[in-house]
Amino acid sequence: MAVWGKHYEIEIPKQPRPRRRTSKPLYATELGAMYCGKSEKVLKSRRLKELHGQAQLIFTSPPFPLNTKKRYGNLQGDEYVRWFARFAPLLREFLVNDGSIVIEIGNAWEPGRPVMSTTVLRALLAFLERGGLHLCQEFVWYNSARLPSPVEWVNKERIRVKDAFTRIWWMSPTERPKADNRKVLKEYSPSMKRLIETGKYNAGARPSEHHIGAESFKTNNNGAIPPNVVGADEMHSLNDLITPSSVLKAANTGSRDTYRDFCNERGASIHPARMPRALVEFFLKFLTEEGDLVLDPFGGSNTTGATAEQMGRRWVSVEAEWEYAVHSIGRFDPEALVGCDRELSIFELVETRDKDRTLFDEDWSDASISTAS
């Protein structure tokens, strides 16, 4: 595997050239392509329209309706609801008949008040209605590393607890999209392994009015079905009923990774809201197969594309912010690239670390990768 800074180097301009064509990929591999531009515009381009009816999964995390303005852009209130809902029919056009849309989104609070905003919930309802979509299931991602917020109500007045989760909505135009939970089974807990081995447990009625049969738990299914709470193994249990080994863990606390190193070495800003790779892996395993197409219209640092690449899925990502989009190339093996924007110069390094040769010329064709095929 080639390494940036060791085998190859890249020159990245601070800003894109004036009137750059956002419909042309910023960089591409054999499996996918990264575009830089506003999703509303890029997704309507001729090249991307060729993907209509091909995406098995649209997996993304759009800007949240936060009170504090972020560099990557965020709206509030009714304006956010209208903006968010407009994407529903646009994204649905990209789906195959049994495809899925999975969206991760955070909570919002009323400006200057210790009460939560209903903007996120209203946005979901508007999105479902505009897209004619079914809500297949809601997931909750608990992030123990989240800093206490909102600061005013949690740290200062001490009248609220830390807001430490985000919602993940799984939607589809059909009630039965392609999915298989056998692909995301979790390792059995030690107690469950002993139960299967010995075949001894208390059968009969439970307080919940469920009846546990004498043979119900004796079958080894090669793992436990995970719940829809992601990261619950990091939570403090109130009644010791949480079984950590049966829960998908998706912490986002790592201080070092190839993307961070790539950005730090080049003095670039690191995207502040990166998606945990484990979260992407879970939904790619659950809802897609090798060769399926995955689309991320709010790509950020392109965790979705990089994870799809490593899992053998085709992918297309779109990110509006130049610095975030262009430095996401650091997630990829330089030798896996089949082309890049003519503004980017990639050089192979020799032992003296001098620039030896340019990896791509300026006339690379994007015709074959515009559909990520």
N, C-alpha and C positions, 0 to 999 in steps of 0.2 A: 504493500500500500504506500503510495506517495504521500508526502507530508508537506504542507505549506511551510515555507521558511527554511526547509531542509532540502527538498528536492525541487520545489517550484516556488516562485515568487510572483506577486501580482501588484500592478500599479492601479490604484483606484482613485478617480477624481472626486473632489469634494462634492461637486454638484453634477447633475446630468447636463449634457449639452443642450442648448436651446432647441426647442421644437423636436426633441427626441420622440421617435415613434413608440408609443407605449404598447402598441400591438405586436411589437417584435420582442422576443424573449431577451431577458437580461443575461441569462446563461441557461445551458441545457445539458442534459445527459441523454443516454439512450432511452431512459424511461420517462423523463419529464422535463418540464421547463418552468422557469421563474420569470414572471412579468412584473414590471415596475410601473404602476399607474393606479388611478382610482378604479376600484372594482366596477363601479357603475359604467365606466367607459370601456375598460378592457374587456369585460364580459360580453359587451355588445359588439365587439370588433369582429370582423369577418373571420379571422383565424379561430377565435374562440367559439364562434357560432358553429364551427365544424364539429364541435364536441357535444352539441345538443343530443340528448338521448344516449350518452355513452358513460356517464359517471355513475359508478355503483355507490359511491359515498361522497358526500360533501361534508367535510369536517373542518370546523373553524371556530375562532373566538373573536367576534367583532369588538370594536371599542365599546366600553361600558358607559352607561349614562351617569358618569361621576360628576360631583359638584366641582372638584378641582380639575381644571383643564390640563390635559396631557398632551405631550408633543404629537402623539399619533392621532389626535383628534377625538372629540367626544361631544355629543349633543345631550340635551336634557329634556325631560317632560314630554309633552305632546309632539314636539319636533323630533325627538328621538323615536317615538312610537311610529310616526309616519315614515321616517327614514328607514327604520328597520323593516317595516312591513313591505316596503317597495321591493325588497330583495327576494321575497317569497316566490312570486311568479317567475322572476328572472332565474333564480337558482333551480326551480323545479324543471325548467326546460332542459337542464343538463342531465337530469336523472334518467336512468333506465327505469323500466316499469316497476321493478321491485327494489329500487334504490332507497337510500336513507340520507337524511340531513341530520347531522349532530352538531349542536351549537352550545358552546360553553360561555356562560355570561355571569357576571357578578351582581351583587346587590347594589341598591342605590338608597340614599337617604335624602329626606327633605332638607333643602338649604336652611341652615341656621336653626334646625329643630331636631330634637332627639326622637324622631319617628321615621320609620322606613318609608320609602317611596314605593308606590305601586307601579312605577313606570315599567320595570322589567316584566311584571306579570301582564300588564296591558299590552306590552310589545309582543309577548308570546301569543296572546289571543289574536291580536291583529295579524301576526305572521301566519298563524295557522289558517285563519279565515281567508286571507288574500291568496295563499298558496293552495287552498283546498287540501290541506294536509291533516293527517292523523297524528296525535301525540302518542307514540308507541310506549314510551316510558321516560320518566324523569330520573336522572342520576344526581347525586350530591357529591362534590369533591371537597373533602375536608383537608385543609392545608394547615398543619400545625406550625408552619414557619411564618404564617402571616403576622405582621406587626399589629399591635392593638390599634383598632380604629372603629369608629371615628374618634380621633384624639380628644376632641372637646368633651364628648359624653363618656368615653371609656377611661381615659387617663386623668383628665382634669376634674370633672364633676363626679366621676365614678358611679354613674347611674345606668350604665349599660355594660354588657360584657363584650369581649372581642368578637368582631364579625369575621369568622374564619372559614367560610365555605362559599362555593359558587355552584350554581346550577348547571347541569348539562341536560339539554333537551334532545331526545331522539325522536325524529319525525319522519313520516313517509307518506307518499300519495296513496299507498295501499296499506291495509290493515295487517298484511303478512309480508313485510319486506324480507329479503334474504338475511338470515341470521342463524347462528349456531353456537349456543352457549357451551357446547362440548369443546370448543376451541379455546375457551378462556377459563377452564376449570382451575381451581386453586388446590394446592396440596392439602390433604386432610390434616386436621389437628392430631396431636399424639393420642388424645382420648378417643377420637373417631377411628384411628388406626387400630387401637386396642379393641374397640367395640367390634370392628369388622373381623378381627383375628379371633376373638373369643366367641362372638355371636351372642354375648350376654348384655341385655339392657332391659329397662323397665317398659314393657309394652302396656297398652291400655289407654284409657281416656286421659286427656290433659285438661287443665283449667280453661284453655282456649276452646274447648269442645271438639278439638281434633282427636281422632282415635288412631293411635300408633299400633300397627299390626305387629305380630310376633316375628314376621320376616321382613319388615319394612326397611331396616337398616343393615341387613346382612350382605347386601350386594355391593361389591366394590366397583364403583363407576369411574375409577381412576382420578378422582378428585371431587371437590365440593363446588357446587354452583355458586359463584360469587354474588353478593348482594349489589344493590344499586347505590351503595354508599362507598365512595372511593376514598381510601385513606383512613377508614374507621379503625384500623389497627393501631393508629397513633393516638386515638382518643382515650381519655380517662373514663373507665366504665363506672357508672353509678351503682350498678348492681351485680357486677362480675359476670354478666350474661354475654358480653361480647366475645366472640371466638376469633382472635386475630388471624389465624391461619386460613380462614375461609373468606377473607376480605381482600380485595385488590388494593395494593398500596401504590400510591402515586405521589410521593413527596417531590418537592421542587426546591431542594435546599442545597444542591451541589454548588460549591464555589468555583470549581474548575471543570471545564469541558473544552472541547476543541473550538467551539464557537466563541466562548469567552476569551480563550487564549488568542484566537485569530484577531478579535477586535482589540484587545488590550495591546497586542504587539504593533497594531497600526493606529493606535490612538483614536479608535472609533467608539461611538456610543453603543452600549449594549442595550438591546431591547428590554424595557422594564417589565414586560408581561409575557415572559416566555412560557410556552406550553410544555409541561413535563412529557418527556418521551414515553414514559410508561402509560400515560393516558392515551396517547395516540396509538401505541401498540395494542392496547386493549380493544379499542374500537375497530382497528384494522383487522385484528384476528377475528373478532366477533361478527363483523358485518361484510368482510370482503375476502377474496381469494387472490392468489398470485395472478398477475395480469390484469386485474380490475383497475379501473381508473378512479383516482381520488382527487378531488378538487378542494382547494383552500382559498377562498376569495379574500381573506384577511390574513395573509401569510406570515406577517411579522418577521421573525428570524428563520422562518421556514422549517420548523421542527417537523411539520406534517410531511413536507416533501422529502426531507432527509430520511425520516423513518420509513416512508413508503418506498423509497429507493432501496433501503437495506432489506426490506421485506418483499421485494420483487413485485411491488405494485406500480402501475403507471401513475403519474401525478402531474398536476398543474397547480401552481401557487401564484397569487397576485398580492402585491404589497405596495401601498401608495408612497411610503416614505423611502426616498432614495438610499439613505445611509443604512437603514435596516435591511432593505432588499438586497443591496449590492454586497454587504458584508456577510449575508447568509451563505454566500458561496463557500465560506470557510467551513461549513458543515460537510462539504463534499471532497472526495478524493480528486485532486487535480486531473488525474489520468482518466477519471470517469466522465469528464466533461467532453462534449462533442462540439461545443462552440460557446462564444460569449459575445457580448456587445463590443463593438469596435472601440469604445472608449476604454475598455479594460485590456491591459497588456499583461499576459501571463508568460513568464520566462522559466525555462528549465535551468537549474543551477548546476554548475560543474564544481569540482572540488575546491577551486579557488573562490567559489561563491560569486563569480562574475555572471552577468547575464549572457547566456549562451545562445539560445534561440527562442523565438516567439512560438508559443504553442499553437496559436491559431492565427490565420491571416485575417484581414479585414472583410473578406468576401464570403465568410462561411454562410452556408445556406440554412435557413430556418424552416424551409418548406416541409421537411420530413418530420420535424419535431413540433410543429405548431399544433398537431393533434396528439402529441405525447405518445405516439405509437411506436 
